[in-house]
Each structure stands twice: as structure tokens, then as C-alpha cells.
């Protein structure tokens, strides 16, 4: 089965796992093929924030998420942090876009310095060198000067820095609606249509 767009989604150990999982759900619902990368710290945070035990083994995690979200065959693929033969590791087979959501300051710094010590960092490096869309969703406050300098460096390279800062003009009534505000902004950046919320002026 072919899919219109392929998006690499990385979940790292910042607070805000709910953003990443909701983004995964909406990307799959929007007909995207998703390559998923999950750090060990993200698994810890998922347990802390959502009481959700994400399997450490990529195959087991893939099966868990397929049962949870019901994607089409071949639509979701989970890769381990050192699977260097994964498509996302090479510029010969880049995704259309990549999102790191949530994005730790450590991951952001590694990307800014061109490090490729794990598959998340390598996949982001591929997006930069191939001129593809890369969106980072940091969830940290306050930002230090180091954080801001790294963000500015990446922004100048064309990376979208999209902090998980929800708006409230749409009068959200639930935590889910607050999460959807940020997820909607991410979907807009990667060109995936959605109906998560009404647009301004509509």
C-alpha cells in the first residue's frame, strides 16, 4: 500500500508525551506512513505522566501501537535507537518531514551540533542535509541562553521551532483540547490536513 506522505516522528524524554502520542494518532488517521523513534527517556516519561508502559523492544512497541491505533498494514514502523539500516538513517531514502515531539534540550543541542550518536539524531541530521522539513517541539521553561542560541542556530538553518505553547482563544474545556491546539500547529507545518479545531476567523 502506498501513502501520500511519510513522516518520521521521534519521542524524546521531555515532558509532554501526550503531545507526541496524539500527533502519532492524527498522522495515522490522516493517511501518513509514520516511522517512529522512541528514546529510553521517553518511555520513562510516558510511565510517569500517563501511566503508560511502552515496550522497550521496537517490535513489541510496534505491535502495541498497532493494536492501540489500528493503522493500515505497513503504515507504522518502529525502529530502535541503533538500527542504522532503517530508512531514516540515509539521505537516499528520507521522509517527507520529521517531527521531534516532545523534544528535550539535549536532543535539540545534539541536532544543532550535528551529532549522530543515535537514530533520532541521525534522522534529524539527514533532514537537515537533504533540505527536508524538520519540526522540533520543545517543552521546557524557562529557556537558558544556551537553549535559545541552539534554537536560533537551527531556525537559521530552516528548522521549525514550535514550542508546546497552547493558545486559549478557542476556549478549551479539556486537557485533550489543549493538546490538540499544539498538535494542530504541528500538522499544519508538515502539510497534513486535519479537523482538530476551527481556524481563526472561521
ZADREN-998040 format. One line per field, with one value per residue: residue number from 1; residue in three letters; x, y, z of N, C-alpha, C in turn. Coordinates in pm, whole numbers. Each point is the difference from the previous one (the first is absolute). Layout:
REM ZADREN-998040
i	[NUM/...]
aa	[ALA/...]
n_X	[X/...]
n_Y	[Y/...]
n_Z	[Z/...]
ca_X	[X/...]
ca_Y	[Y/...]
ca_Z	[Z/...]
c_X	[X/...]
c_Y	[Y/...]
c_Z	[Z/...]
This chain:
REM ZADREN-998040
i	[1/2/3/4/5/6/7/8/9/10/11/12/13/14/15/16/17/18/19/20/21/22/23/24/25/26/27/28/29/30/31/32/33/34/35/36/37/38/39/40/41/42/43/44/45/46/47/48/49/50/51/52/53/54/55/56/57/58/59/60/61/62/63/64/65/66/67/68/69/70/71/72/73/74/75/76/77/78/79/80/81/82/83/84/85/86/87/88/89/90/91/92/93/94/95/96/97/98/99/100/101/102/103/104/105/106/107/108/109/110/111/112/113/114/115/116/117/118/119/120/121/122/123/124/125/126/127/128/129/130/131/132/133/134/135/136/137/138/139/140/141/142/143/144/145/146/147/148/149/150/151/152/153/154/155/156/157/158/159/160/161/162/163/164/165/166/167/168/169/170/171/172/173/174/175/176/177/178/179/180/181/182/183/184/185/186/187/188/189/190/191/192/193/194/195/196/197/198/199/200/201/202]
aa	[UNK/UNK/UNK/UNK/UNK/UNK/UNK/UNK/UNK/UNK/UNK/UNK/UNK/UNK/UNK/UNK/UNK/UNK/UNK/UNK/UNK/UNK/UNK/UNK/UNK/UNK/UNK/UNK/UNK/UNK/UNK/UNK/UNK/UNK/UNK/UNK/UNK/UNK/UNK/UNK/UNK/UNK/UNK/UNK/UNK/UNK/UNK/UNK/UNK/UNK/UNK/UNK/UNK/UNK/UNK/UNK/UNK/UNK/UNK/UNK/UNK/UNK/UNK/UNK/UNK/UNK/UNK/UNK/UNK/UNK/UNK/UNK/UNK/UNK/UNK/UNK/UNK/UNK/UNK/UNK/UNK/UNK/UNK/UNK/UNK/UNK/UNK/UNK/UNK/UNK/UNK/UNK/UNK/UNK/UNK/UNK/UNK/UNK/UNK/UNK/UNK/UNK/UNK/UNK/UNK/UNK/UNK/UNK/UNK/UNK/UNK/UNK/UNK/UNK/UNK/UNK/UNK/UNK/UNK/UNK/UNK/UNK/UNK/UNK/UNK/UNK/UNK/UNK/UNK/UNK/UNK/UNK/UNK/UNK/UNK/UNK/UNK/UNK/UNK/UNK/UNK/UNK/UNK/UNK/UNK/UNK/UNK/UNK/UNK/UNK/UNK/UNK/UNK/UNK/UNK/UNK/UNK/UNK/UNK/UNK/UNK/UNK/UNK/UNK/UNK/UNK/UNK/UNK/UNK/UNK/UNK/UNK/UNK/UNK/UNK/UNK/UNK/UNK/UNK/UNK/UNK/UNK/UNK/UNK/UNK/UNK/UNK/UNK/UNK/UNK/UNK/UNK/UNK/UNK/UNK/UNK/UNK/UNK/UNK/UNK/UNK/UNK]
n_X	[84/-35/80/-83/15/130/-32/121/-41/65/-10/33/93/-41/-50/-114/10/-97/84/105/-68/-49/122/50/-95/22/130/-22/-83/104/27/76/110/15/121/-14/58/31/39/101/46/-40/52/101/3/-20/84/83/-16/4/91/79/1/88/-22/109/-44/68/20/26/77/49/5/55/71/28/8/76/64/21/129/17/-3/114/-103/25/119/37/97/98/58/32/-115/127/-67/-56/-110/-36/87/-67/80/26/-53/7/-54/-128/-14/56/-57/61/-85/29/66/91/49/20/-118/-60/75/-27/-124/3/61/-101/-36/48/-10/-120/-101/-45/120/27/-123/18/120/-62/-99/95/76/-121/-1/-31/-131/49/-83/44/-51/74/15/49/17/73/24/112/106/49/-115/-6/128/-25/-109/67/99/-88/-61/124/-3/-109/52/-116/12/-72/25/-14/-32/-98/-88/-72/21/25/28/118/-69/93/75/-85/-85/63/6/-125/1/88/-68/-104/75/30/-123/-28/100/-50/-99/-49/-103/-76/-76/117/-2/-92/17/97/-108/4]
n_Y	[-120/98/91/102/-13/13/-21/44/-74/89/-88/112/15/97/85/-67/-120/61/100/-74/-58/118/49/-105/9/131/-24/-102/73/83/-130/49/-34/-67/55/-84/98/-83/104/-47/124/-4/-121/55/103/-88/-75/103/45/-113/-48/28/-132/75/-106/-51/-121/44/-129/-13/109/-44/-122/55/79/-107/-72/99/17/-127/22/45/-115/-4/51/-85/58/-81/90/-84/43/-126/12/-12/-112/75/15/36/-102/0/86/-127/4/133/25/25/-41/69/-58/79/-83/33/115/-80/77/-120/-46/112/-7/-130/30/101/-97/-55/-34/-121/13/32/-83/49/10/-123/-40/75/-55/-113/36/38/-105/-59/99/-97/0/76/-57/89/-81/102/-60/121/33/108/69/-73/78/-111/-23/130/-8/-115/52/110/-77/-79/103/43/-127/63/-35/-61/104/-102/91/-90/112/-60/32/104/61/-131/50/-61/-113/-61/-86/-89/97/10/-131/-7/107/-58/-112/81/75/-114/-45/125/-12/-119/87/-29/-23/81/-50/19/112/92/48/86/63/-132]
n_Z	[0/-82/54/16/131/19/126/32/100/74/98/65/94/-80/90/-6/56/66/-17/32/97/34/-16/61/88/-2/5/81/74/-18/12/98/-66/114/2/100/69/98/71/69/0/-127/6/65/-84/-100/71/15/-124/-70/87/-105/3/-62/-74/54/-29/-109/-19/130/-6/-113/49/109/-80/-72/111/45/-116/-27/-26/-125/-64/68/66/99/13/100/20/30/112/-29/-58/-29/-21/96/-72/122/-2/-115/-59/-29/124/-12/118/-19/125/98/105/87/58/124/0/52/95/54/-43/38/109/9/-34/88/67/-65/122/-5/131/-45/-23/115/54/-44/36/109/14/-33/81/85/-20/8/89/85/15/97/85/87/93/41/115/10/127/21/-111/3/15/57/64/31/32/58/55/28/38/57/58/12/36/41/118/11/81/45/94/95/-63/66/-94/37/-118/-13/121/15/-3/-73/69/-49/24/117/14/-41/78/80/9/3/81/61/-3/32/84/21/-16/121/-78/71/96/54/-71/30/-122/25/41/28]
ca_X	[-84/76/-51/30/113/70/46/75/-40/86/-42/112/-36/-57/-139/-91/-21/-135/9/58/-91/-114/50/7/-138/-57/74/-52/-137/10/47/145/85/77/116/2/122/-33/117/-22/-55/-141/-74/-10/-93/-134/-48/-19/-106/-124/-8/-1/123/35/102/133/35/-71/-105/-109/-61/-77/-122/-81/-59/-93/-124/-58/-46/-60/40/-2/123/117/-8/81/121/79/141/81/89/123/-31/63/-49/-134/-7/22/142/71/-54/-52/-140/-48/-143/-43/14/30/-40/44/-109/68/144/81/106/118/-17/10/141/71/-34/64/144/24/34/-81/35/-110/-78/-77/90/39/-115/-12/114/-36/-98/71/89/-80/-89/-139/-64/31/-75/34/-103/56/-92/91/-12/37/112/127/63/47/-116/-42/102/-15/-122/27/87/-81/-99/70/19/-131/-74/-114/-2/-141/-17/-133/-66/-137/-81/-124/-107/-107/-71/5/-71/64/144/13/-13/125/98/-33/43/141/8/-51/106/101/-56/5/138/42/-90/-102/-130/-63/-118/14/-59/-37/107/-30/-87/-104]
ca_Y	[120/125/108/131/63/-76/89/-59/59/-41/38/1/-3/122/-12/23/-120/5/67/-91/-111/54/28/-129/-40/82/-28/-126/26/83/-78/4/-107/56/-68/45/-18/32/-10/-68/99/21/-110/31/112/-50/-69/99/96/-60/-136/-82/-77/-24/-106/45/-65/67/-83/-5/133/13/-79/70/121/-42/-39/120/100/-65/51/-91/-82/70/145/36/-79/47/-36/16/115/-29/-72/86/-33/55/100/137/22/31/103/-60/-38/84/24/132/92/-62/75/-49/49/120/5/44/96/-79/-40/122/39/-97/30/127/-22/-98/-130/-112/-110/-97/10/125/108/-25/30/146/46/-29/99/126/-2/-20/114/-39/66/-52/74/-36/47/0/22/37/140/100/-34/65/60/-111/-51/97/6/-121/17/100/-63/-91/79/59/-109/-35/-88/63/-14/14/-36/-49/113/5/121/-20/78/-91/-38/-145/-48/-122/-9/-47/114/75/-79/9/130/-13/-102/61/86/-88/-55/105/15/-114/-10/-104/61/-47/71/-2/121/103/96/139/69/-86]
ca_Z	[0/-5/82/-59/67/103/106/112/128/111/135/93/141/59/41/-112/-80/-58/-131/-98/-29/-74/-133/-66/-31/-106/-123/-54/-46/-119/-113/-14/52/111/57/140/78/139/87/128/93/-34/61/143/15/-30/120/105/-31/-50/52/-121/-12/-140/-10/-41/-126/-110/-57/96/2/-124/17/100/-58/-105/69/61/-97/-115/-132/-113/-8/-49/23/116/20/113/-10/120/-1/-72/-124/-99/-134/-16/-108/48/25/-125/-86/-123/21/109/14/-47/113/129/118/131/85/47/-28/113/-32/-37/-140/-80/-3/-83/-139/-35/-15/-104/55/-50/90/0/-122/1/-42/-138/-85/-7/-80/-139/-45/-21/-116/-121/-17/25/114/133/101/138/93/136/111/108/41/-100/-87/30/-117/-84/-73/-100/-105/-82/-79/-104/-99/-79/-74/-114/-96/-52/90/66/146/32/141/38/68/-52/13/74/-61/-43/122/23/117/48/-27/-137/-92/11/-76/-143/-54/-39/-104/-123/-56/-57/-123/-101/-45/-82/-113/17/26/124/49/146/60/-99/-27/36/-93/-56]
c_X	[88/-70/48/125/61/58/76/-41/90/-58/122/-49/-45/-141/-89/-18/-137/-1/48/-94/-123/41/11/-139/-55/75/-50/-141/-1/60/150/62/90/114/18/130/-30/124/-36/-61/-147/-87/-21/-103/-143/-60/-32/-123/-135/-28/-11/135/26/108/133/41/-78/-114/-121/-72/-86/-133/-96/-73/-96/-133/-73/-66/-57/38/-16/129/115/4/89/118/79/142/71/105/131/-26/49/-40/-144/-1/38/148/76/-69/-52/-147/-61/-152/-33/18/35/-42/59/-96/-32/151/74/103/129/-7/15/146/80/-26/71/149/33/41/-94/29/-110/-87/-84/87/40/-114/-18/112/-27/-98/67/81/-75/-100/-146/-52/34/-67/39/-102/56/-109/87/-26/65/113/125/55/53/-114/-37/100/-9/-124/23/87/-81/-103/63/29/-133/-81/-114/7/-141/-23/-144/-70/-142/-62/-130/-117/-114/-77/-1/-67/65/150/22/-10/123/110/-23/43/143/14/-48/105/110/-50/1/141/44/-99/-101/-132/-64/-123/5/-65/-33/115/-47/-84/-110/-116]
c_Y	[124/107/133/63/-95/99/-82/74/-56/53/-7/27/130/-30/30/-119/0/69/-98/-112/47/34/-130/-44/79/-16/-128/18/83/-71/3/-133/63/-93/55/-38/46/-20/-73/96/26/-110/24/109/-45/-72/99/87/-64/-138/-100/-68/-31/-108/54/-60/62/-82/-8/134/21/-76/66/118/-33/-41/122/92/-59/56/-105/-84/80/149/46/-94/63/-50/24/109/-24/-87/84/-34/44/104/140/32/45/109/-53/-37/85/7/138/105/-80/94/-66/62/-100/-12/51/102/-73/-45/120/43/-94/25/127/-17/-107/-136/-107/-125/-103/28/127/115/-15/35/150/58/-23/104/134/-3/-18/114/-33/69/-72/91/-53/65/-6/27/25/145/18/-52/72/63/-107/-57/93/11/-123/10/98/-59/-91/75/63/-104/-48/-94/80/-30/32/-43/-42/105/13/138/-33/79/-87/-58/-151/-37/-122/9/-46/112/89/-72/16/132/-10/-99/56/87/-85/-58/102/12/-113/-28/-111/66/-62/85/9/121/97/97/141/65/-84/-14]
c_Z	[0/83/-57/59/101/100/103/126/109/130/90/140/63/50/-121/-91/-68/-135/-107/-38/-76/-144/-81/-45/-119/-132/-65/-54/-128/-119/-24/39/104/37/140/69/142/87/129/101/-29/59/149/24/-27/121/110/-25/-31/59/-115/-15/-147/-6/-51/-133/-114/-60/93/9/-124/12/98/-62/-115/62/55/-103/-129/-136/-110/0/-61/28/114/13/113/-14/134/-17/-75/-124/-118/-143/-20/-112/45/19/-123/-80/-132/13/112/5/-58/108/124/111/123/102/110/-23/123/-45/-39/-145/-91/-14/-90/-148/-46/-25/-105/51/-57/81/13/-121/-4/-51/-146/-96/-16/-87/-148/-53/-28/-128/-131/-22/18/127/130/102/138/94/142/104/123/37/135/-90/46/-128/-94/-83/-115/-115/-91/-89/-114/-110/-92/-84/-124/-108/-58/85/64/149/46/145/29/86/-52/14/72/-56/-51/118/23/131/63/-26/-144/-101/5/-79/-150/-62/-51/-114/-134/-66/-65/-133/-112/-58/-92/-114/6/39/124/31/153/66/-112/-17/32/-110/-61/98]
